[in-house]
Structure formats: C-alpha cells, structure tokens
Amino acid sequence: MLALTADGLSALQRIAPGHGEFAAELSEQLGGPAQFRTVMEAVETLSRALDNLGH
C-alpha cells in the first residue's frame, strides 16, 4: 500500500491545484459520484481491452 508523505501531498497540490475542483465539477456534470464511478469503470474496461489488443 502506498501513502503520500506531507511533502508529497504538498508537491501534488502545487502540480494540479485546480484538479480537485475540476473533478468535483465533472462528477456533478456526470450525475454525481455513483455515475462518475460507473463512467470511470467503463473507461478502465475500455483501456484494458485496448491494451489487450496491442493499441
């Protein structure tokens, strides 16, 4: 299992300070957390299938 250190978290926040807000807005546009999760699962399934095909 991995966990960010305080320094790692600080660095991550400097890299993408608006990412959390964007993710929340995107989740809302997709219909909320449950629908966001469904979309992400579909994207992961598609990605694995493409990897298996060698693309």
Distance bins in CASP14 RR format, pairs under 12 A and 6 or more apart:
PFRMAT RR
TARGET T0000
AUTHOR 0000-0000-0000
RMODE 2
METHOD distances of the structure
MODEL  1
2 8 0 0 0 0 0 1 0 0 0 0 0
3 9 0 0 0 0 1 0 0 0 0 0 0
4 10 0 0 0 0 1 0 0 0 0 0 0
4 11 0 0 0 0 1 0 0 0 0 0 0
4 12 1 0 0 1 0 0 0 0 0 0 0
4 13 0 0 0 0 0 1 0 0 0 0 0
5 11 0 0 0 0 1 0 0 0 0 0 0
5 12 0 0 0 0 0 1 0 0 0 0 0
6 12 0 0 0 0 0 1 0 0 0 0 0
6 13 0 0 0 0 0 1 0 0 0 0 0
7 13 0 0 0 0 0 1 0 0 0 0 0
7 14 0 0 0 0 0 1 0 0 0 0 0
8 14 0 0 0 0 1 0 0 0 0 0 0
8 15 0 0 0 0 1 0 0 0 0 0 0
9 15 0 0 0 0 0 1 0 0 0 0 0
9 16 0 0 0 0 0 1 0 0 0 0 0
10 17 0 0 0 0 0 1 0 0 0 0 0
11 17 0 0 0 0 0 1 0 0 0 0 0
12 18 0 0 0 0 0 1 0 0 0 0 0
12 19 0 0 0 0 1 0 0 0 0 0 0
12 20 0 0 0 0 0 1 0 0 0 0 0
13 19 0 0 0 0 1 0 0 0 0 0 0
13 20 0 0 0 0 1 0 0 0 0 0 0
16 22 0 0 0 0 1 0 0 0 0 0 0
16 23 0 0 0 0 1 0 0 0 0 0 0
18 24 0 0 0 0 1 0 0 0 0 0 0
18 25 0 0 0 0 1 0 0 0 0 0 0
18 26 0 0 0 0 0 1 0 0 0 0 0
19 25 0 0 0 0 0 1 0 0 0 0 0
19 26 0 0 0 0 0 1 0 0 0 0 0
20 26 0 0 0 0 1 0 0 0 0 0 0
20 27 0 0 0 0 1 0 0 0 0 0 0
21 27 0 0 0 0 0 1 0 0 0 0 0
21 28 0 0 0 0 0 1 0 0 0 0 0
22 28 0 0 0 0 0 1 0 0 0 0 0
22 29 0 0 0 0 0 1 0 0 0 0 0
23 29 0 0 0 0 0 1 0 0 0 0 0
23 30 0 0 0 0 0 1 0 0 0 0 0
23 32 0 0 0 0 0 1 0 0 0 0 0
23 33 0 0 0 0 0 1 0 0 0 0 0
23 36 0 0 0 0 1 0 0 0 0 0 0
23 40 0 0 0 0 0 1 0 0 0 0 0
24 30 0 0 0 0 0 1 0 0 0 0 0
24 31 0 0 0 0 0 1 0 0 0 0 0
24 32 0 0 0 0 1 0 0 0 0 0 0
24 33 0 0 0 0 1 0 0 0 0 0 0
24 36 0 0 0 0 1 0 0 0 0 0 0
25 31 0 0 0 0 0 1 0 0 0 0 0
25 32 0 0 0 0 0 1 0 0 0 0 0
25 36 0 0 0 0 0 1 0 0 0 0 0
26 32 0 0 0 0 1 0 0 0 0 0 0
26 33 0 0 0 0 0 1 0 0 0 0 0
26 35 0 0 0 0 0 1 0 0 0 0 0
26 36 1 0 0 1 0 0 0 0 0 0 0
26 39 0 0 0 0 1 0 0 0 0 0 0
26 40 0 0 0 0 0 1 0 0 0 0 0
27 33 1 0 1 0 0 0 0 0 0 0 0
27 34 0 0 0 0 1 0 0 0 0 0 0
27 35 1 0 0 1 0 0 0 0 0 0 0
27 36 1 0 1 0 0 0 0 0 0 0 0
27 37 0 0 0 0 1 0 0 0 0 0 0
27 38 0 0 0 0 0 1 0 0 0 0 0
27 39 0 0 0 0 1 0 0 0 0 0 0
27 40 0 0 0 0 1 0 0 0 0 0 0
28 35 0 0 0 0 1 0 0 0 0 0 0
28 36 0 0 0 0 1 0 0 0 0 0 0
29 35 0 0 0 0 1 0 0 0 0 0 0
29 36 0 0 0 0 1 0 0 0 0 0 0
29 39 0 0 0 0 0 1 0 0 0 0 0
30 36 1 0 1 0 0 0 0 0 0 0 0
30 37 0 0 0 0 1 0 0 0 0 0 0
30 38 0 0 0 0 1 0 0 0 0 0 0
30 39 1 0 1 0 0 0 0 0 0 0 0
30 40 0 0 0 0 1 0 0 0 0 0 0
30 42 0 0 0 0 0 1 0 0 0 0 0
30 43 0 0 0 0 0 1 0 0 0 0 0
31 37 0 0 0 0 0 1 0 0 0 0 0
31 38 0 0 0 0 1 0 0 0 0 0 0
31 39 0 0 0 0 1 0 0 0 0 0 0
32 38 0 0 0 0 1 0 0 0 0 0 0
32 39 0 0 0 0 1 0 0 0 0 0 0
32 40 0 0 0 0 0 1 0 0 0 0 0
33 39 0 0 0 0 0 1 0 0 0 0 0
33 40 0 0 0 0 0 1 0 0 0 0 0
34 40 0 0 0 0 0 1 0 0 0 0 0
34 41 0 0 0 0 0 1 0 0 0 0 0
35 41 0 0 0 0 0 1 0 0 0 0 0
35 42 0 0 0 0 0 1 0 0 0 0 0
36 42 0 0 0 0 0 1 0 0 0 0 0
36 43 0 0 0 0 0 1 0 0 0 0 0
37 43 0 0 0 0 0 1 0 0 0 0 0
37 44 0 0 0 0 0 1 0 0 0 0 0
38 44 0 0 0 0 0 1 0 0 0 0 0
38 45 0 0 0 0 0 1 0 0 0 0 0
39 45 0 0 0 0 0 1 0 0 0 0 0
39 46 0 0 0 0 0 1 0 0 0 0 0
40 46 0 0 0 0 0 1 0 0 0 0 0
40 47 0 0 0 0 0 1 0 0 0 0 0
41 47 0 0 0 0 0 1 0 0 0 0 0
41 48 0 0 0 0 0 1 0 0 0 0 0
42 48 0 0 0 0 0 1 0 0 0 0 0
42 49 0 0 0 0 0 1 0 0 0 0 0
43 49 0 0 0 0 0 1 0 0 0 0 0
43 50 0 0 0 0 0 1 0 0 0 0 0
44 50 0 0 0 0 0 1 0 0 0 0 0
44 51 0 0 0 0 0 1 0 0 0 0 0
45 51 0 0 0 0 0 1 0 0 0 0 0
45 52 0 0 0 0 0 1 0 0 0 0 0
46 52 0 0 0 0 0 1 0 0 0 0 0
46 53 0 0 0 0 0 1 0 0 0 0 0
46 55 0 0 0 0 0 1 0 0 0 0 0
47 53 0 0 0 0 0 1 0 0 0 0 0
47 54 0 0 0 0 0 1 0 0 0 0 0
47 55 0 0 0 0 0 1 0 0 0 0 0
48 54 0 0 0 0 0 1 0 0 0 0 0
48 55 0 0 0 0 0 1 0 0 0 0 0
49 55 0 0 0 0 1 0 0 0 0 0 0
END
